[in-house]
Amino acid sequence: MAEILEPIRAAASSDLLVGFDTADDAGVCRINNGQAVVSTADFITPVVDDPHTFGRIAAANSLSDVYAMGGTPLMALNLLGYPPVGLPNWVLGKILAGGAETCAEAGCPVAGGHSVRDDEIKFGLSVTGAVHPDKILRNCTARPGDRLVLTKPLGTGALVAALKKGRVDEAGYEALVTCMTTLNKCGVHLFDLGATAVTDVTGFGLSGHALEVAKGSNVRLTFDTGALPLLPEAVELCGEGFTCGGTKSNASFTGNDIRYADGMGEDMIGLLNDPQTSGGLLIAVPPERLDEMVAFLGEFGTLVASVIGEASSHRPDGPWLDFTA
């Protein structure tokens, strides 16, 4: 992999403030001393049957990367893949309308896009945002002593898998859609509230994205699993086998870097590795700013503002992540 990426790294300008070296959520390029551009692209396959709702979810998922960097979305371009036959145009129209609705909520106009023929539907956005060069939020700058805060409940992967089998009731479906369509707009304000590091919890699950924070920052992250905010029946559904291939690959990726509490069940371990679609922000904040952060998030209207763990110094002989019961 290094030899594949090295030519890209070698061609990078000194104005590229954030690239791919720490698997951060978006790229950032400096324009001048007071302005930088945030750039990202993301697309997903359908997670719900309703095309308009899918469009909203996919757009929120894409916009999240800009918010995770502390940026403000400025403009979006649609990225659409669709089968050559058998799909009515009204379905595509509903997907695009849903995406546009979410972009309007973010104050981010859709300026066009690109479509290709594909065997299955895929939709997302390329998003351009702005951030002050001195206020960029990274996933590799957490510090020992920081507390960890999460802004959305976990379990979207399990509920999406269960939804396809008719296992999710109406209340669960509403909670799932609300979670996936809610924007992480609070990210714009987190630097001024003292956040030292931020990432959004998406396809690699809580375990994978937290591991990126831990290794990038050279800290150990300890999580209290009893404090994790959860979607309805999320743990139970993981225990029933409602997972996807991403759950297993996430667990394989994290490997021996994680220590789970003795006796922790496979259902909870599955949830910790559960891929999230349009998940929340994982925020590291100094303990003296924690109350201020939690109070702001509550007033701002985030779905949750759960204090779920803390950072400490990493020991070479210890795990990067520690999940306690």
Phi and psi in degrees as a GROMACS rama.xvg file:
@    title "Ramachandran Plot"
@    xaxis  label "Phi"
@    yaxis  label "Psi"
@TYPE xy
-60.5648  -41.8297  ALA-2
-69.727  -24.8174  GLU-3
-72.2811  -40.7007  ILE-4
-85.9932  -20.6545  LEU-5
-57.9754  -41.5564  GLU-6
-60.9482  -32.458  PRO-7
-68.1157  -44.8911  ILE-8
-61.9198  -40.7246  ARG-9
-65.467  -27.6527  ALA-10
-89.0682  -0.176613  ALA-11
-70.8229  140.989  ALA-12
-80.8587  157.605  SER-13
-66.9331  -15.8941  SER-14
-82.6756  -6.71243  ASP-15
-77.4169  101.762  LEU-16
-81.8332  -31.5659  LEU-17
-135.768  119.285  VAL-18
-113.315  -141.86  GLY-19
-101.804  5.06224  PHE-20
-62.6851  -33.9574  ASP-21
-111.221  19.6268  THR-22
53.2031  41.9896  ALA-23
-71.7212  173.926  ASP-24
-79.6911  -21.2763  ASP-25
-158.365  164.6  ALA-26
-89.2856  148.563  GLY-27
-132.718  129.525  VAL-28
-125.956  130.656  CYS-29
-75.5008  132.934  ARG-30
-93.6111  -47.5918  ILE-31
-154.744  -170.734  ASN-32
-66.4661  -17.7252  ASN-33
-115.246  -0.574803  GLY-34
-140.831  140.017  GLN-35
-141.088  149.324  ALA-36
-97.8306  134.219  VAL-37
-104.254  131.701  VAL-38
-135.269  134.786  SER-39
-152.364  161.834  THR-40
-146.791  137.723  ALA-41
-157.46  144.475  ASP-42
-149.078  156.696  PHE-43
-137.66  165.427  ILE-44
-88.653  163.236  THR-45
-59.3842  135.378  PRO-46
-110.872  -10.6689  VAL-47
-137.544  163.322  VAL-48
-78.56  -34.104  ASP-49
-71.065  120.301  ASP-50
-65.0044  -37.0458  PRO-51
-65.4  -43.7646  HIS-52
-64.893  -40.257  THR-53
-59.441  -42.6299  PHE-54
-60.4208  -40.9026  GLY-55
-63.2401  -44.562  ARG-56
-63.7068  -47.3237  ILE-57
-61.8088  -38.9729  ALA-58
-67.3946  -44.1614  ALA-59
-61.214  -38.9455  ALA-60
-61.8214  -41.3318  ASN-61
-72.2862  -43.049  SER-62
-63.5271  -27.5303  LEU-63
-57.9757  -33.4777  SER-64
-62.9277  -35.8511  ASP-65
-69.364  -44.141  VAL-66
-61.6161  -36.0403  TYR-67
-65.793  -21.6832  ALA-68
-91.696  1.17072  MET-69
84.2023  11.7197  GLY-70
-93.245  167.375  GLY-71
-109.893  121.903  THR-72
-63.8543  135.538  PRO-73
-111.559  -36.9649  LEU-74
-159.278  145.83  MET-75
-130.002  150.099  ALA-76
-121.584  132.804  LEU-77
-71.1215  141.255  ASN-78
-122.025  113.177  LEU-79
-132.165  127.72  LEU-80
-118.043  138.859  GLY-81
-152.385  151.832  TYR-82
-64.832  149.109  PRO-83
-69.3194  -25.5716  PRO-84
-139.86  158.483  VAL-85
88.3821  -0.280461  GLY-86
-118.122  114.802  LEU-87
-63.0204  147.269  PRO-88
-61.2309  -29.0395  ASN-89
-65.1038  -28.7556  TRP-90
-65.6015  -45.4624  VAL-91
-61.9484  -39.8763  LEU-92
-61.6349  -40.6267  GLY-93
-65.917  -40.516  LYS-94
-60.6962  -49.0174  ILE-95
-65.2415  -36.647  LEU-96
-66.2798  -39.4613  ALA-97
-63.4741  -42.925  GLY-98
-62.2226  -42.5023  GLY-99
-64.1124  -35.5282  ALA-100
-62.4593  -44.7633  GLU-101
-67.8043  -39.1346  THR-102
-62.7281  -38.6695  CYS-103
-63.4065  -39.0971  ALA-104
-61.5457  -33.9382  GLU-105
-82.9619  -5.30569  ALA-106
70.0303  32.2982  GLY-107
-124.463  102.226  CYS-108
-66.9095  147.348  PRO-109
-90.095  120.916  VAL-110
-103.397  7.04013  ALA-111
139.857  -145.902  GLY-112
157.226  -162.817  GLY-113
-148.469  141.792  HIS-114
-128.538  150.239  SER-115
-138.913  156.01  VAL-116
-76.5455  137.184  ARG-117
-148.476  159.316  ASP-118
-70.2994  -25.9851  ASP-119
-135.135  159.926  GLU-120
-69.5743  135.417  ILE-121
-138.147  138.679  LYS-122
-148.389  143.041  PHE-123
-175.092  -161.2  GLY-124
-137.404  150.599  LEU-125
-99.9666  123.932  SER-126
-120.019  134.161  VAL-127
-108.718  130.564  THR-128
-133.138  -178.377  GLY-129
-133.681  147.829  ALA-130
-153.743  150.757  VAL-131
-72.342  136.495  HIS-132
-57.465  -25.7751  PRO-133
-90.3693  0.573006  ASP-134
-123.592  24.9195  LYS-135
-72.7678  134.378  ILE-136
-96.2547  130.597  LEU-137
-115.16  166.509  ARG-138
-98.0704  6.89912  ASN-139
-126.266  23.863  CYS-140
-127.952  20.7421  THR-141
-67.669  155.205  ALA-142
-129.238  150.755  ARG-143
-54.4381  135.763  PRO-144
98.0989  -20.15  GLY-145
-60.1892  145.27  ASP-146
-95.2544  154.466  ARG-147
-113.025  128.648  LEU-148
-124.327  138.044  VAL-149
-119.619  139.463  LEU-150
-106.208  -1.38313  THR-151
-141.387  151.896  LYS-152
-70.7177  156.406  PRO-153
-94.002  157.01  LEU-154
122.088  10.2212  GLY-155
-63.3515  -37.8481  THR-156
-62.2922  -44.6184  GLY-157
-64.4646  -43.3744  ALA-158
-69.7832  -36.3326  LEU-159
-63.1473  -43.5956  VAL-160
-62.5317  -41.53  ALA-161
-70.2359  -33.7014  ALA-162
-60.0444  -38.5045  LEU-163
-66.16  -20.5406  LYS-164
-103.89  9.69047  LYS-165
72.0707  22.0013  GLY-166
-90.8878  -10.1563  ARG-167
-100.935  128.164  VAL-168
-82.4503  179.837  ASP-169
-61.8119  -42.0587  GLU-170
-64.2148  -40.8246  ALA-171
-64.7519  -39.3654  GLY-172
-63.9981  -43.9854  TYR-173
-62.9265  -40.8894  GLU-174
-64.6569  -39.5696  ALA-175
-63.7464  -49.2558  LEU-176
-64.7869  -41.9788  VAL-177
-58.8556  -43.3461  THR-178
-61.7695  -46.8243  CYS-179
-77.6487  -20.6506  MET-180
-98.6722  -9.48424  THR-181
-74.2499  129.438  THR-182
-77.8922  147.267  LEU-183
-90.5585  47.3398  ASN-184
-63.0742  -19.9056  LYS-185
-60.3878  -22.0515  CYS-186
-55.5617  -29.5355  GLY-187
-60.8353  -28.5056  VAL-188
-102.005  -5.00304  HIS-189
-70.8095  -32.4544  LEU-190
-60.1619  -46.1064  PHE-191
-68.5881  -16.5067  ASP-192
-92.8396  5.26149  LEU-193
97.6533  4.24452  GLY-194
-57.6596  133.488  ALA-195
-97.3379  -26.3162  THR-196
-155.044  148.163  ALA-197
-147.091  143.686  VAL-198
-147.375  156.958  THR-199
-97.2824  144.174  ASP-200
-92.8754  106.865  VAL-201
-129.386  -123.292  THR-202
-62.251  -26.6125  GLY-203
-85.5905  1.14118  PHE-204
73.3987  174.949  GLY-205
-60.2139  -41.4178  LEU-206
-63.5357  -47.649  SER-207
-67.2885  -44.3428  GLY-208
-72.4798  -35.8836  HIS-209
-65.3114  -35.5693  ALA-210
-64.9962  -37.5775  LEU-211
-61.9797  -40.883  GLU-212
-63.9197  -46.3929  VAL-213
-62.0972  -50.8143  ALA-214
-68.0601  -41.1485  LYS-215
-64.4409  -32.0578  GLY-216
-96.6379  -8.75127  SER-217
58.1463  47.8748  ASN-218
-131.942  160.719  VAL-219
-98.4031  135.503  ARG-220
-107.703  127.362  LEU-221
-112.687  127.501  THR-222
-115.207  138.469  PHE-223
-94.0063  103.681  ASP-224
-64.6797  -23.1355  THR-225
-69.8137  -16.1118  GLY-226
-96.8962  -2.92515  ALA-227
-68.6091  132.289  LEU-228
-76.7016  135.803  PRO-229
-129.974  144.808  LEU-230
-71.3363  159.062  LEU-231
-54.709  128.746  PRO-232
61.8035  18.8615  GLU-233
-59.1148  -46.698  ALA-234
-66.6837  -44.0045  VAL-235
-60.6709  -40.9006  GLU-236
-66.8711  -38.8049  LEU-237
-61.42  -39.4721  CYS-238
-66.0847  -27.5367  GLY-239
-84.0997  -1.03102  GLU-240
95.3183  9.85155  GLY-241
-82.7879  80.664  PHE-242
-133.334  -175.223  THR-243
-136.264  178.27  CYS-244
-59.2689  -30.0705  GLY-245
-63.4519  -31.6499  GLY-246
-62.1828  -45.9676  THR-247
-68.8803  -40.8811  LYS-248
-68.4534  -35.1594  SER-249
-62.8551  -44.1659  ASN-250
-63.4528  -37.9005  ALA-251
-68.5824  -37.3861  SER-252
-65.8813  -42.0676  PHE-253
-75.4343  -32.2253  THR-254
49.0865  -129.337  GLY-255
-83.6067  6.19913  ASN-256
-78.4077  -8.33719  ASP-257
-118.845  140.652  ILE-258
-114.673  123.441  ARG-259
-97.9946  148.115  TYR-260
-59.265  144.393  ALA-261
-54.8805  131.305  ASP-262
81.9286  2.64296  GLY-263
-64.9511  130.989  MET-264
-73.969  158.853  GLY-265
-64.2095  -23.6578  GLU-266
-66.5512  -45.9093  ASP-267
-69.8174  -39.0941  MET-268
-61.6006  -39.775  ILE-269
-60.8205  -40.7807  GLY-270
-65.0049  -39.2198  LEU-271
-64.7743  -26.8864  LEU-272
-100.822  4.58303  ASN-273
-66.2033  121.049  ASP-274
-63.4833  132.941  PRO-275
-105.071  138.389  GLN-276
-103.278  123.435  THR-277
52.3017  51.2151  SER-278
-77.2384  -175.619  GLY-279
-84.8391  -178.996  GLY-280
-93.7077  133.794  LEU-281
-97.8577  117.861  LEU-282
-116.752  130.312  ILE-283
-100.21  130.128  ALA-284
-143.621  140.376  VAL-285
-60.7419  148.01  PRO-286
-58.1674  -32.0245  PRO-287
-73.4557  -12.6561  GLU-288
-108.411  1.20773  ARG-289
-61.494  -49.9397  LEU-290
-60.9086  -40.1474  ASP-291
-63.2477  -41.6494  GLU-292
-63.8114  -48.9122  MET-293
-63.5752  -41.0077  VAL-294
-63.8789  -42.8486  ALA-295
-62.0115  -46.9377  PHE-296
-60.3466  -38.2375  LEU-297
-64.3624  -43.11  GLY-298
-69.9495  -32.0763  GLU-299
-71.2676  -26.0717  PHE-300
99.3311  21.5971  GLY-301
-62.8927  154.172  THR-302
-60.8901  -39.9667  LEU-303
-145.377  166.141  VAL-304
-141.52  68.4362  ALA-305
-91.6058  126.873  SER-306
-84.1409  112.298  VAL-307
-117.056  -2.0465  ILE-308
174.662  -168.225  GLY-309
-153.62  163.318  GLU-310
-103.781  147.435  ALA-311
-143.782  173.344  SER-312
-65.419  139.121  SER-313
-87.584  135.453  HIS-314
-102.62  137.612  ARG-315
-55.997  -28.4911  PRO-316
-95.2956  6.47296  ASP-317
-114.033  171.589  GLY-318
-74.0139  159.116  PRO-319
-79.7889  -35.7237  TRP-320
-122.494  140.573  LEU-321
-131.644  114.286  ASP-322
-102.754  111.993  PHE-323
-92.8217  159.128  THR-324
